[in-house]
Amino acid sequence: MRAWLTCGVAILALAGCASLGGSQAGRYLAQDAYDARKVVPPPPAPGSAAAEQDRQTFLATRQLKDGPRWSLAQADAREAKILAGFSCALGVTPTRETTPRLAALLQRASHDVRSAVAGPKRLYKRKRPYQTEPGPICARSGLIVALTPDYPSGHATWGWTVGLILAKAQPQRSDAILARARAYGESRVVCGVHNASSVAAGRLNAVGLVDALQASPTFEADLAAVSAELDAARAAGPAPDKAQCDAETALLAQPLS
């Protein structure tokens, strides 16, 4: 599938890309409509039991290196291809060409996600786990990644936001969609570039953001259009490869450590 969101990474790779939807340029929410700093609690204090649990989780998940879950985490690191990751859960592979309304909605929502992540990251300035503990990581530690704080996870915020949106658009498939969205965030733990509590904070952040998005009539109208579009795309086919989807389901059912 063509990578249809390919701008450079800041806090999210998707933020700052050119609009895919013409009149959908910009964001859904006013600048002050959602303040994640009031929703996301502080990260675990250094030396606390929760911080030690994060450290132990980082060490334990280093054992996944070069295994199937490691490979999936590497694939999940490419935000631009996030929708391909939801193909099995949706029963169809969305693309810019086949699901343009979905592409446009997510492009617009990505600007809201960017703001939701930036505020608490700047507030808490938590270091990433590989910066405080030695161990392999499965994503390149570029300058931008190294300079953006750990808490909350931007990937997890984005992945859970996409999952919640897709689950609302396709409620009959919500269990599979949300399972995949959770795994998308957990891939950052597997990669060693986020602490587990930072991923959990990302999910919390996404819940607050999507609640705020639902107050937007424009978002709700776009969501209804996406629901119909996905139904039509699935009916048109083709369906994702069954063997590959069965393997993914089995992999995601395994505990991380």
C-alpha positions as CSV (number, residue, x, y, z in Angstrom):
1,M,0.0,0.0,0.0
2,R,1.2,3.5,-0.8
3,A,2.3,5.4,2.3
4,W,-0.2,8.2,2.1
5,L,0.9,10.1,5.2
6,T,4.6,10.7,4.7
7,C,5.7,14.0,6.1
8,G,8.6,14.2,8.6
9,V,8.2,13.3,12.2
10,A,7.8,15.8,15.0
11,I,5.8,14.6,18.0
12,L,3.7,12.6,15.5
13,A,4.8,11.9,11.9
14,L,1.3,12.7,10.7
15,A,1.2,16.2,12.1
16,G,2.0,18.9,9.6
17,C,1.3,16.9,6.4
18,A,-0.6,18.5,3.6
19,S,-4.3,18.0,3.9
20,L,-5.8,15.0,2.1
21,G,-9.3,16.4,2.2
22,G,-9.3,19.8,0.6
23,S,-12.0,21.6,2.7
24,Q,-11.0,19.4,5.7
25,A,-7.8,21.4,6.2
26,G,-6.9,22.3,9.7
27,R,-8.3,20.7,12.8
28,Y,-11.6,19.8,14.4
29,L,-11.2,21.4,17.8
30,A,-10.5,25.0,18.8
31,Q,-7.1,25.5,20.3
32,D,-8.4,25.4,23.9
33,A,-11.2,22.9,23.5
34,Y,-9.1,20.0,24.9
35,D,-6.2,20.5,27.4
36,A,-4.5,17.1,27.9
37,R,-2.5,18.5,30.8
38,K,-5.8,18.4,32.8
39,V,-6.5,14.8,31.8
40,V,-3.2,13.0,31.8
41,P,-1.8,12.6,35.4
42,P,1.9,12.9,36.2
43,P,4.1,10.0,35.4
44,P,5.3,7.6,38.1
45,A,7.7,9.4,40.4
46,P,11.4,8.3,40.2
47,G,12.0,5.5,42.7
48,S,8.4,4.6,43.1
49,A,7.0,1.1,42.7
50,A,5.3,2.1,39.5
51,A,8.6,3.4,38.1
52,E,10.3,0.2,39.0
53,Q,7.5,-1.8,37.3
54,D,8.2,0.2,34.2
55,R,11.9,-0.6,34.4
56,Q,11.2,-4.3,34.9
57,T,8.8,-4.3,31.9
58,F,11.5,-2.7,29.8
59,L,14.1,-5.3,30.8
60,A,11.7,-8.2,30.3
61,T,10.5,-7.1,26.9
62,R,14.1,-6.9,25.6
63,Q,13.8,-10.7,25.4
64,L,11.4,-10.3,22.4
65,K,14.2,-9.0,20.2
66,D,14.1,-10.4,16.7
67,G,10.9,-12.5,17.4
68,P,7.5,-12.1,15.6
69,R,6.3,-9.5,18.1
70,W,9.4,-7.5,17.6
71,S,8.8,-7.5,13.8
72,L,5.3,-6.3,14.3
73,A,6.5,-3.5,16.6
74,Q,8.9,-2.4,13.9
75,A,6.0,-2.3,11.4
76,D,3.9,-0.4,13.9
77,A,6.6,2.2,14.2
78,R,5.7,3.6,10.8
79,E,2.7,5.8,11.7
80,A,2.1,6.6,8.0
81,K,1.0,3.0,7.5
82,I,-1.2,2.7,10.5
83,L,-4.4,1.8,8.6
84,A,-2.7,-1.2,7.0
85,G,-2.3,-2.5,10.5
86,F,-6.1,-2.4,11.0
87,S,-6.9,-4.3,7.9
88,C,-7.6,-7.6,9.6
89,A,-9.7,-6.0,12.3
90,L,-11.7,-4.1,9.6
91,G,-12.0,-6.9,7.1
92,V,-10.7,-4.6,4.4
93,T,-7.5,-2.7,3.7
94,P,-8.2,1.0,3.7
95,T,-6.2,3.2,1.3
96,R,-6.2,6.8,0.2
97,E,-7.9,5.7,-3.0
98,T,-10.5,3.3,-1.7
99,T,-11.4,5.2,1.6
100,P,-10.7,8.9,0.9
101,R,-13.1,10.1,3.6
102,L,-11.4,8.0,6.2
103,A,-8.0,9.3,5.1
104,A,-9.2,12.9,5.3
105,L,-10.8,12.5,8.7
106,L,-7.7,11.0,10.2
107,Q,-5.5,13.7,8.6
108,R,-7.6,16.4,10.1
109,A,-7.8,14.6,13.5
110,S,-4.0,14.2,13.5
111,H,-3.6,17.9,14.1
112,D,-5.8,17.6,17.2
113,V,-3.7,14.6,18.4
114,R,-0.5,16.6,17.9
115,S,-1.7,19.3,20.3
116,A,-3.0,16.7,22.8
117,V,0.5,15.1,22.9
118,A,2.6,18.2,22.9
119,G,1.2,19.7,26.1
120,P,1.9,16.9,28.6
121,K,5.1,16.0,27.0
122,R,6.4,19.5,27.5
123,L,5.0,19.5,31.0
124,Y,6.5,16.3,32.3
125,K,9.7,15.9,30.2
126,R,10.1,12.2,31.2
127,K,13.1,10.4,29.7
128,R,12.5,7.4,27.5
129,P,13.4,4.0,29.0
130,Y,16.4,3.3,26.8
131,Q,17.9,6.6,27.9
132,T,18.1,5.4,31.5
133,E,18.6,1.6,31.1
134,P,20.7,-0.2,28.6
135,G,19.0,-2.5,26.1
136,P,18.2,-3.0,22.4
137,I,15.4,-1.0,20.8
138,C,13.6,-1.9,17.6
139,A,13.2,1.6,16.2
140,R,16.0,4.0,15.2
141,S,16.7,6.5,17.9
142,G,16.9,9.6,15.7
143,L,17.4,13.1,17.0
144,I,13.6,13.9,17.1
145,V,12.8,10.7,19.0
146,A,15.6,11.4,21.5
147,L,14.5,15.0,22.0
148,T,10.7,14.2,22.5
149,P,9.9,13.1,26.0
150,D,8.5,9.7,26.9
151,Y,5.2,10.7,28.6
152,P,2.6,10.3,27.3
153,S,3.4,8.1,24.2
154,G,2.5,9.9,21.0
155,H,2.2,6.7,19.1
156,A,-0.2,5.2,21.7
157,T,-2.3,8.4,21.8
158,W,-2.5,8.3,18.0
159,G,-3.1,4.5,17.8
160,W,-5.8,4.6,20.4
161,T,-7.5,7.6,18.9
162,V,-7.6,5.9,15.5
163,G,-8.9,2.7,17.2
164,L,-11.7,4.6,19.0
165,I,-12.7,6.4,15.8
166,L,-12.7,3.2,13.8
167,A,-14.6,1.4,16.5
168,K,-17.3,4.1,16.5
169,A,-17.5,3.9,12.7
170,Q,-17.6,0.1,12.7
171,P,-19.2,-0.9,16.1
172,Q,-19.8,-4.5,14.9
173,R,-16.0,-4.9,14.7
174,S,-15.1,-2.8,17.8
175,D,-13.6,-5.7,19.8
176,A,-11.1,-6.6,17.1
177,I,-10.3,-2.9,16.3
178,L,-9.6,-2.0,19.9
179,A,-7.5,-5.1,20.4
180,R,-5.3,-4.1,17.5
181,A,-5.2,-0.4,18.7
182,R,-4.0,-1.6,22.1
183,A,-1.3,-3.7,20.5
184,Y,-0.2,-0.7,18.4
185,G,0.5,1.2,21.6
186,E,2.1,-1.8,23.2
187,S,4.5,-2.1,20.2
188,R,6.2,1.0,21.7
189,V,6.9,-1.0,24.9
190,V,8.2,-3.9,22.8
191,C,10.4,-1.5,20.9
192,G,11.8,-0.1,24.1
193,V,11.1,3.5,23.2
194,H,8.3,4.1,25.7
195,N,7.5,3.0,29.2
196,A,4.4,0.9,29.8
197,S,2.9,3.7,31.9
198,S,3.5,6.2,29.1
199,V,1.6,4.0,26.7
200,A,-1.3,3.7,29.2
201,A,-1.3,7.5,29.5
202,G,-1.5,7.7,25.8
203,R,-4.7,5.7,25.8
204,L,-6.1,7.9,28.5
205,N,-5.2,10.9,26.5
206,A,-6.9,9.5,23.4
207,V,-10.2,8.8,25.3
208,G,-10.3,12.4,26.5
209,L,-9.5,13.7,23.0
210,V,-12.2,11.6,21.2
211,D,-14.7,12.6,23.8
212,A,-13.9,16.2,22.9
213,L,-14.1,15.4,19.1
214,Q,-17.6,14.1,19.5
215,A,-18.8,17.5,20.5
216,S,-17.9,18.7,16.9
217,P,-20.8,18.4,14.5
218,T,-18.3,18.4,11.6
219,F,-16.5,15.4,13.1
220,E,-19.7,13.5,13.7
221,A,-20.8,14.1,10.1
222,D,-17.5,12.9,8.8
223,L,-17.6,9.9,11.1
224,A,-21.0,8.9,9.6
225,A,-19.6,9.2,6.1
226,V,-16.6,7.1,7.1
227,S,-18.9,4.4,8.4
228,A,-20.7,4.1,5.1
229,E,-17.5,4.2,3.2
230,L,-15.9,1.3,5.1
231,D,-19.0,-0.8,4.7
232,A,-18.9,-0.2,0.9
233,A,-15.1,-0.8,0.7
234,R,-15.5,-4.1,2.6
235,A,-18.3,-5.2,0.3
236,A,-16.2,-4.4,-2.7
237,G,-13.3,-6.4,-1.4
238,P,-10.8,-7.9,-1.5
239,A,-10.6,-9.2,2.0
240,P,-7.3,-9.4,3.8
241,D,-5.4,-12.7,3.7
242,K,-7.1,-15.0,6.2
243,A,-3.9,-17.0,7.1
244,Q,-2.1,-13.7,7.8
245,C,-5.0,-12.4,9.9
246,D,-5.2,-15.7,11.9
247,A,-1.4,-15.5,12.6
248,E,-1.8,-11.8,13.7
249,T,-4.7,-12.7,16.0
250,A,-2.7,-15.5,17.6
251,L,0.4,-13.3,18.0
252,L,-1.6,-10.5,19.7
253,A,-3.2,-12.9,22.1
254,Q,0.2,-13.7,23.6
255,P,1.3,-11.7,26.7
256,L,4.3,-9.4,26.2
257,S,6.3,-10.9,29.1
